[in-house]
Structure formats: C-alpha cells, structure tokens
Amino acid sequence: MKTFTCGDVVAGCREVFTAADSDGILAQVSGHARHDHGLPDVPADLVGQVLLAIRETA
C-alpha cells in the first residue's frame, strides 16, 4: 500500500490518501486538487512533488 499526505506538498492541507499504487494515489489527488484546491489540471511539477512524497505503508 502507498500513502500520500497532501500537507507534505501543500502547507496546511490535512488530506491523506491511500491506494495500492502510485497511480491510485494520483487519481485521488487529481480530484482533490480540482475540488479542494481549485486546480482544473495538476501541473507536471506538482505531480512530481506528489510522487516524491508518496510513502510505502505496511
């Protein structure tokens, strides 16, 4: 399993996402970025930051 905490990239955001793989995390984060952060498209540099912040969970 993989976990991503949005606050690791966007200060003050407390959303946490869990999925089987990075693609699952990115799918969830895309919707979150659109609905909660007002980003219609996630810029490539932000995707890179998300990928670096994804952690393996037990």
PDB file of N, CA, C and O in Angstrom:
ATOM      1  N   MET A   1       0.829  -1.185   0.000  1.00  0.00           N
ATOM      2  CA  MET A   1       0.000   0.000   0.000  1.00  0.00           C
ATOM      3  C   MET A   1       0.875   1.250   0.000  1.00  0.00           C
ATOM      4  O   MET A   1       2.011   1.238   0.475  1.00  0.00           O
ATOM      5  N   LYS A   2       0.319   2.319  -0.541  1.00  0.00           N
ATOM      6  CA  LYS A   2       1.008   3.606  -0.617  1.00  0.00           C
ATOM      7  C   LYS A   2       0.153   4.661   0.076  1.00  0.00           C
ATOM      8  O   LYS A   2      -1.074   4.564   0.098  1.00  0.00           O
ATOM      9  N   THR A   3       0.809   5.660   0.638  1.00  0.00           N
ATOM     10  CA  THR A   3       0.116   6.765   1.309  1.00  0.00           C
ATOM     11  C   THR A   3       0.736   8.083   0.898  1.00  0.00           C
ATOM     12  O   THR A   3       1.950   8.196   0.730  1.00  0.00           O
ATOM     13  N   PHE A   4      -0.123   9.077   0.740  1.00  0.00           N
ATOM     14  CA  PHE A   4       0.323  10.437   0.455  1.00  0.00           C
ATOM     15  C   PHE A   4      -0.445  11.393   1.348  1.00  0.00           C
ATOM     16  O   PHE A   4      -1.669  11.311   1.446  1.00  0.00           O
ATOM     17  N   THR A   5       0.270  12.302   2.002  1.00  0.00           N
ATOM     18  CA  THR A   5      -0.329  13.351   2.814  1.00  0.00           C
ATOM     19  C   THR A   5      -0.166  14.658   2.054  1.00  0.00           C
ATOM     20  O   THR A   5       0.956  15.101   1.804  1.00  0.00           O
ATOM     21  N   CYS A   6      -1.274  15.271   1.689  1.00  0.00           N
ATOM     22  CA  CYS A   6      -1.236  16.475   0.864  1.00  0.00           C
ATOM     23  C   CYS A   6      -0.413  17.581   1.524  1.00  0.00           C
ATOM     24  O   CYS A   6       0.265  18.343   0.834  1.00  0.00           O
ATOM     25  N   GLY A   7      -0.467  17.673   2.834  1.00  0.00           N
ATOM     26  CA  GLY A   7       0.279  18.695   3.552  1.00  0.00           C
ATOM     27  C   GLY A   7       1.781  18.607   3.355  1.00  0.00           C
ATOM     28  O   GLY A   7       2.496  19.567   3.642  1.00  0.00           O
ATOM     29  N   ASP A   8       2.274  17.472   2.870  1.00  0.00           N
ATOM     30  CA  ASP A   8       3.700  17.356   2.558  1.00  0.00           C
ATOM     31  C   ASP A   8       4.068  18.200   1.343  1.00  0.00           C
ATOM     32  O   ASP A   8       5.240  18.507   1.124  1.00  0.00           O
ATOM     33  N   VAL A   9       3.061  18.575   0.555  1.00  0.00           N
ATOM     34  CA  VAL A   9       3.280  19.370  -0.661  1.00  0.00           C
ATOM     35  C   VAL A   9       2.576  20.724  -0.575  1.00  0.00           C
ATOM     36  O   VAL A   9       3.117  21.739  -1.014  1.00  0.00           O
ATOM     37  N   VAL A  10       1.379  20.735  -0.011  1.00  0.00           N
ATOM     38  CA  VAL A  10       0.588  21.962   0.121  1.00  0.00           C
ATOM     39  C   VAL A  10       0.429  22.262   1.612  1.00  0.00           C
ATOM     40  O   VAL A  10      -0.322  21.586   2.315  1.00  0.00           O
ATOM     41  N   ALA A  11       1.131  23.263   2.073  1.00  0.00           N
ATOM     42  CA  ALA A  11       1.117  23.599   3.502  1.00  0.00           C
ATOM     43  C   ALA A  11      -0.305  23.809   4.013  1.00  0.00           C
ATOM     44  O   ALA A  11      -1.105  24.519   3.402  1.00  0.00           O
ATOM     45  N   GLY A  12      -0.598  23.182   5.138  1.00  0.00           N
ATOM     46  CA  GLY A  12      -1.886  23.358   5.787  1.00  0.00           C
ATOM     47  C   GLY A  12      -2.965  22.382   5.384  1.00  0.00           C
ATOM     48  O   GLY A  12      -3.992  22.301   6.058  1.00  0.00           O
ATOM     49  N   CYS A  13      -2.774  21.636   4.309  1.00  0.00           N
ATOM     50  CA  CYS A  13      -3.774  20.659   3.886  1.00  0.00           C
ATOM     51  C   CYS A  13      -3.596  19.379   4.691  1.00  0.00           C
ATOM     52  O   CYS A  13      -2.480  18.881   4.842  1.00  0.00           O
ATOM     53  N   ARG A  14      -4.707  18.849   5.208  1.00  0.00           N
ATOM     54  CA  ARG A  14      -4.636  17.688   6.088  1.00  0.00           C
ATOM     55  C   ARG A  14      -5.143  16.406   5.437  1.00  0.00           C
ATOM     56  O   ARG A  14      -5.251  15.383   6.112  1.00  0.00           O
ATOM     57  N   GLU A  15      -5.452  16.435   4.158  1.00  0.00           N
ATOM     58  CA  GLU A  15      -5.967  15.251   3.467  1.00  0.00           C
ATOM     59  C   GLU A  15      -4.886  14.180   3.334  1.00  0.00           C
ATOM     60  O   GLU A  15      -3.723  14.481   3.063  1.00  0.00           O
ATOM     61  N   VAL A  16      -5.290  12.933   3.530  1.00  0.00           N
ATOM     62  CA  VAL A  16      -4.382  11.797   3.405  1.00  0.00           C
ATOM     63  C   VAL A  16      -5.031  10.805   2.440  1.00  0.00           C
ATOM     64  O   VAL A  16      -6.231  10.543   2.519  1.00  0.00           O
ATOM     65  N   PHE A  17      -4.232  10.261   1.536  1.00  0.00           N
ATOM     66  CA  PHE A  17      -4.728   9.339   0.518  1.00  0.00           C
ATOM     67  C   PHE A  17      -3.976   8.021   0.616  1.00  0.00           C
ATOM     68  O   PHE A  17      -2.769   7.998   0.860  1.00  0.00           O
ATOM     69  N   THR A  18      -4.697   6.932   0.425  1.00  0.00           N
ATOM     70  CA  THR A  18      -4.104   5.599   0.471  1.00  0.00           C
ATOM     71  C   THR A  18      -4.596   4.823  -0.742  1.00  0.00           C
ATOM     72  O   THR A  18      -5.776   4.870  -1.090  1.00  0.00           O
ATOM     73  N   ALA A  19      -3.676   4.112  -1.378  1.00  0.00           N
ATOM     74  CA  ALA A  19      -4.033   3.285  -2.534  1.00  0.00           C
ATOM     75  C   ALA A  19      -3.000   2.174  -2.685  1.00  0.00           C
ATOM     76  O   ALA A  19      -1.952   2.190  -2.040  1.00  0.00           O
ATOM     77  N   ALA A  20      -3.308   1.222  -3.537  1.00  0.00           N
ATOM     78  CA  ALA A  20      -2.408   0.097  -3.771  1.00  0.00           C
ATOM     79  C   ALA A  20      -1.129   0.519  -4.482  1.00  0.00           C
ATOM     80  O   ALA A  20      -0.082  -0.103  -4.304  1.00  0.00           O
ATOM     81  N   ASP A  21      -1.215   1.585  -5.294  1.00  0.00           N
ATOM     82  CA  ASP A  21      -0.047   2.007  -6.058  1.00  0.00           C
ATOM     83  C   ASP A  21      -0.075   3.523  -6.295  1.00  0.00           C
ATOM     84  O   ASP A  21      -1.044   4.202  -5.958  1.00  0.00           O
ATOM     85  N   SER A  22       0.987   4.018  -6.870  1.00  0.00           N
ATOM     86  CA  SER A  22       1.102   5.460  -7.117  1.00  0.00           C
ATOM     87  C   SER A  22       0.030   5.971  -8.066  1.00  0.00           C
ATOM     88  O   SER A  22      -0.440   7.098  -7.911  1.00  0.00           O
ATOM     89  N   ASP A  23      -0.365   5.169  -9.038  1.00  0.00           N
ATOM     90  CA  ASP A  23      -1.416   5.589  -9.963  1.00  0.00           C
ATOM     91  C   ASP A  23      -2.726   5.828  -9.224  1.00  0.00           C
ATOM     92  O   ASP A  23      -3.454   6.772  -9.532  1.00  0.00           O
ATOM     93  N   GLY A  24      -3.024   4.979  -8.253  1.00  0.00           N
ATOM     94  CA  GLY A  24      -4.231   5.146  -7.454  1.00  0.00           C
ATOM     95  C   GLY A  24      -4.185   6.417  -6.625  1.00  0.00           C
ATOM     96  O   GLY A  24      -5.186   7.120  -6.486  1.00  0.00           O
ATOM     97  N   ILE A  25      -3.014   6.702  -6.079  1.00  0.00           N
ATOM     98  CA  ILE A  25      -2.836   7.951  -5.319  1.00  0.00           C
ATOM     99  C   ILE A  25      -3.046   9.147  -6.247  1.00  0.00           C
ATOM    100  O   ILE A  25      -3.774  10.078  -5.903  1.00  0.00           O
ATOM    101  N   LEU A  26      -2.415   9.125  -7.414  1.00  0.00           N
ATOM    102  CA  LEU A  26      -2.526  10.255  -8.349  1.00  0.00           C
ATOM    103  C   LEU A  26      -3.970  10.472  -8.796  1.00  0.00           C
ATOM    104  O   LEU A  26      -4.389  11.615  -8.977  1.00  0.00           O
ATOM    105  N   ALA A  27      -4.727   9.413  -8.975  1.00  0.00           N
ATOM    106  CA  ALA A  27      -6.130   9.547  -9.365  1.00  0.00           C
ATOM    107  C   ALA A  27      -6.920  10.267  -8.272  1.00  0.00           C
ATOM    108  O   ALA A  27      -7.738  11.139  -8.564  1.00  0.00           O
ATOM    109  N   GLN A  28      -6.677   9.904  -7.030  1.00  0.00           N
ATOM    110  CA  GLN A  28      -7.367  10.544  -5.910  1.00  0.00           C
ATOM    111  C   GLN A  28      -6.928  12.000  -5.763  1.00  0.00           C
ATOM    112  O   GLN A  28      -7.755  12.890  -5.563  1.00  0.00           O
ATOM    113  N   VAL A  29      -5.631  12.230  -5.865  1.00  0.00           N
ATOM    114  CA  VAL A  29      -5.088  13.578  -5.685  1.00  0.00           C
ATOM    115  C   VAL A  29      -5.579  14.511  -6.785  1.00  0.00           C
ATOM    116  O   VAL A  29      -5.794  15.697  -6.538  1.00  0.00           O
ATOM    117  N   SER A  30      -5.754  13.999  -7.974  1.00  0.00           N
ATOM    118  CA  SER A  30      -6.254  14.818  -9.079  1.00  0.00           C
ATOM    119  C   SER A  30      -7.626  15.393  -8.748  1.00  0.00           C
ATOM    120  O   SER A  30      -7.859  16.588  -8.933  1.00  0.00           O
ATOM    121  N   GLY A  31      -8.526  14.558  -8.265  1.00  0.00           N
ATOM    122  CA  GLY A  31      -9.848  15.030  -7.875  1.00  0.00           C
ATOM    123  C   GLY A  31      -9.785  15.994  -6.700  1.00  0.00           C
ATOM    124  O   GLY A  31     -10.500  16.995  -6.677  1.00  0.00           O
ATOM    125  N   HIS A  32      -8.941  15.700  -5.734  1.00  0.00           N
ATOM    126  CA  HIS A  32      -8.763  16.555  -4.563  1.00  0.00           C
ATOM    127  C   HIS A  32      -8.225  17.927  -4.984  1.00  0.00           C
ATOM    128  O   HIS A  32      -8.699  18.955  -4.500  1.00  0.00           O
ATOM    129  N   ALA A  33      -7.254  17.944  -5.867  1.00  0.00           N
ATOM    130  CA  ALA A  33      -6.666  19.207  -6.331  1.00  0.00           C
ATOM    131  C   ALA A  33      -7.713  20.059  -7.036  1.00  0.00           C
ATOM    132  O   ALA A  33      -7.738  21.281  -6.886  1.00  0.00           O
ATOM    133  N   ARG A  34      -8.569  19.409  -7.798  1.00  0.00           N
ATOM    134  CA  ARG A  34      -9.613  20.106  -8.541  1.00  0.00           C
ATOM    135  C   ARG A  34     -10.678  20.661  -7.579  1.00  0.00           C
ATOM    136  O   ARG A  34     -11.032  21.837  -7.657  1.00  0.00           O
ATOM    137  N   HIS A  35     -11.179  19.823  -6.687  1.00  0.00           N
ATOM    138  CA  HIS A  35     -12.295  20.212  -5.829  1.00  0.00           C
ATOM    139  C   HIS A  35     -11.892  21.065  -4.632  1.00  0.00           C
ATOM    140  O   HIS A  35     -12.611  21.993  -4.259  1.00  0.00           O
ATOM    141  N   ASP A  36     -10.746  20.756  -4.031  1.00  0.00           N
ATOM    142  CA  ASP A  36     -10.371  21.435  -2.786  1.00  0.00           C
ATOM    143  C   ASP A  36      -9.333  22.537  -2.948  1.00  0.00           C
ATOM    144  O   ASP A  36      -9.239  23.437  -2.113  1.00  0.00           O
ATOM    145  N   HIS A  37      -8.550  22.465  -4.034  1.00  0.00           N
ATOM    146  CA  HIS A  37      -7.512  23.471  -4.233  1.00  0.00           C
ATOM    147  C   HIS A  37      -7.746  24.328  -5.478  1.00  0.00           C
ATOM    148  O   HIS A  37      -6.952  25.223  -5.769  1.00  0.00           O
ATOM    149  N   GLY A  38      -8.833  24.061  -6.218  1.00  0.00           N
ATOM    150  CA  GLY A  38      -9.192  24.884  -7.359  1.00  0.00           C
ATOM    151  C   GLY A  38      -8.286  24.750  -8.570  1.00  0.00           C
ATOM    152  O   GLY A  38      -8.192  25.668  -9.384  1.00  0.00           O
ATOM    153  N   LEU A  39      -7.615  23.602  -8.694  1.00  0.00           N
ATOM    154  CA  LEU A  39      -6.731  23.385  -9.846  1.00  0.00           C
ATOM    155  C   LEU A  39      -7.441  22.501 -10.878  1.00  0.00           C
ATOM    156  O   LEU A  39      -7.609  21.305 -10.637  1.00  0.00           O
ATOM    157  N   PRO A  40      -7.857  23.053 -12.012  1.00  0.00           N
ATOM    158  CA  PRO A  40      -8.531  22.230 -13.016  1.00  0.00           C
ATOM    159  C   PRO A  40      -7.609  21.148 -13.595  1.00  0.00           C
ATOM    160  O   PRO A  40      -8.063  20.059 -13.947  1.00  0.00           O
ATOM    161  N   ASP A  41      -6.337  21.455 -13.686  1.00  0.00           N
ATOM    162  CA  ASP A  41      -5.334  20.492 -14.151  1.00  0.00           C
ATOM    163  C   ASP A  41      -4.171  20.536 -13.173  1.00  0.00           C
ATOM    164  O   ASP A  41      -3.780  21.605 -12.705  1.00  0.00           O
ATOM    165  N   VAL A  42      -3.623  19.366 -12.870  1.00  0.00           N
ATOM    166  CA  VAL A  42      -2.485  19.305 -11.951  1.00  0.00           C
ATOM    167  C   VAL A  42      -1.211  19.500 -12.775  1.00  0.00           C
ATOM    168  O   VAL A  42      -0.915  18.687 -13.652  1.00  0.00           O
ATOM    169  N   PRO A  43      -0.451  20.570 -12.505  1.00  0.00           N
ATOM    170  CA  PRO A  43       0.778  20.817 -13.263  1.00  0.00           C
ATOM    171  C   PRO A  43       1.796  19.688 -13.076  1.00  0.00           C
ATOM    172  O   PRO A  43       1.843  19.047 -12.026  1.00  0.00           O
ATOM    173  N   ALA A  44       2.595  19.463 -14.093  1.00  0.00           N
ATOM    174  CA  ALA A  44       3.584  18.375 -14.064  1.00  0.00           C
ATOM    175  C   ALA A  44       4.540  18.487 -12.887  1.00  0.00           C
ATOM    176  O   ALA A  44       4.917  17.472 -12.302  1.00  0.00           O
ATOM    177  N   ASP A  45       4.939  19.702 -12.531  1.00  0.00           N
ATOM    178  CA  ASP A  45       5.866  19.837 -11.405  1.00  0.00           C
ATOM    179  C   ASP A  45       5.203  19.435 -10.091  1.00  0.00           C
ATOM    180  O   ASP A  45       5.869  18.907  -9.201  1.00  0.00           O
ATOM    181  N   LEU A  46       3.904  19.677  -9.958  1.00  0.00           N
ATOM    182  CA  LEU A  46       3.183  19.263  -8.756  1.00  0.00           C
ATOM    183  C   LEU A  46       3.038  17.747  -8.717  1.00  0.00           C
ATOM    184  O   LEU A  46       3.153  17.142  -7.651  1.00  0.00           O
ATOM    185  N   VAL A  47       2.788  17.133  -9.860  1.00  0.00           N
ATOM    186  CA  VAL A  47       2.735  15.668  -9.934  1.00  0.00           C
ATOM    187  C   VAL A  47       4.063  15.083  -9.465  1.00  0.00           C
ATOM    188  O   VAL A  47       4.086  14.107  -8.716  1.00  0.00           O
ATOM    189  N   GLY A  48       5.160  15.678  -9.904  1.00  0.00           N
ATOM    190  CA  GLY A  48       6.483  15.217  -9.478  1.00  0.00           C
ATOM    191  C   GLY A  48       6.671  15.326  -7.979  1.00  0.00           C
ATOM    192  O   GLY A  48       7.240  14.429  -7.357  1.00  0.00           O
ATOM    193  N   GLN A  49       6.198  16.420  -7.390  1.00  0.00           N
ATOM    194  CA  GLN A  49       6.301  16.591  -5.938  1.00  0.00           C
ATOM    195  C   GLN A  49       5.469  15.544  -5.207  1.00  0.00           C
ATOM    196  O   GLN A  49       5.897  14.994  -4.192  1.00  0.00           O
ATOM    197  N   VAL A  50       4.285  15.277  -5.732  1.00  0.00           N
ATOM    198  CA  VAL A  50       3.424  14.241  -5.130  1.00  0.00           C
ATOM    199  C   VAL A  50       4.110  12.892  -5.187  1.00  0.00           C
ATOM    200  O   VAL A  50       4.151  12.167  -4.192  1.00  0.00           O
ATOM    201  N   LEU A  51       4.645  12.552  -6.342  1.00  0.00           N
ATOM    202  CA  LEU A  51       5.303  11.253  -6.486  1.00  0.00           C
ATOM    203  C   LEU A  51       6.476  11.100  -5.507  1.00  0.00           C
ATOM    204  O   LEU A  51       6.693  10.016  -4.964  1.00  0.00           O
ATOM    205  N   LEU A  52       7.215  12.163  -5.288  1.00  0.00           N
ATOM    206  CA  LEU A  52       8.331  12.104  -4.344  1.00  0.00           C
ATOM    207  C   LEU A  52       7.860  11.976  -2.897  1.00  0.00           C
ATOM    208  O   LEU A  52       8.587  11.458  -2.049  1.00  0.00           O
ATOM    209  N   ALA A  53       6.646  12.444  -2.615  1.00  0.00           N
ATOM    210  CA  ALA A  53       6.144  12.438  -1.244  1.00  0.00           C
ATOM    211  C   ALA A  53       5.335  11.172  -0.901  1.00  0.00           C
ATOM    212  O   ALA A  53       4.960  10.976   0.255  1.00  0.00           O
ATOM    213  N   ILE A  54       5.069  10.325  -1.886  1.00  0.00           N
ATOM    214  CA  ILE A  54       4.324   9.090  -1.621  1.00  0.00           C
ATOM    215  C   ILE A  54       5.213   8.143  -0.817  1.00  0.00           C
ATOM    216  O   ILE A  54       6.391   7.950  -1.118  1.00  0.00           O
ATOM    217  N   ARG A  55       4.602   7.562   0.215  1.00  0.00           N
ATOM    218  CA  ARG A  55       5.334   6.657   1.107  1.00  0.00           C
ATOM    219  C   ARG A  55       4.724   5.258   1.055  1.00  0.00           C
ATOM    220  O   ARG A  55       3.521   5.092   0.856  1.00  0.00           O
ATOM    221  N   GLU A  56       5.573   4.276   1.238  1.00  0.00           N
ATOM    222  CA  GLU A  56       5.145   2.886   1.345  1.00  0.00           C
ATOM    223  C   GLU A  56       4.603   2.663   2.751  1.00  0.00           C
ATOM    224  O   GLU A  56       5.220   3.086   3.729  1.00  0.00           O
ATOM    225  N   THR A  57       3.447   1.997   2.857  1.00  0.00           N
ATOM    226  CA  THR A  57       2.892   1.693   4.163  1.00  0.00           C
ATOM    227  C   THR A  57       2.819   0.181   4.341  1.00  0.00           C
ATOM    228  O   THR A  57       2.855  -0.582   3.376  1.00  0.00           O
ATOM    229  N   ALA A  58       2.719  -0.218   5.564  1.00  0.00           N
ATOM    230  CA  ALA A  58       2.689  -1.659   5.869  1.00  0.00           C
ATOM    231  C   ALA A  58       1.358  -2.274   5.510  1.00  0.00           C
ATOM    232  O   ALA A  58       1.161  -3.474   5.700  1.00  0.00           O
TER     233      ALA A  58
END
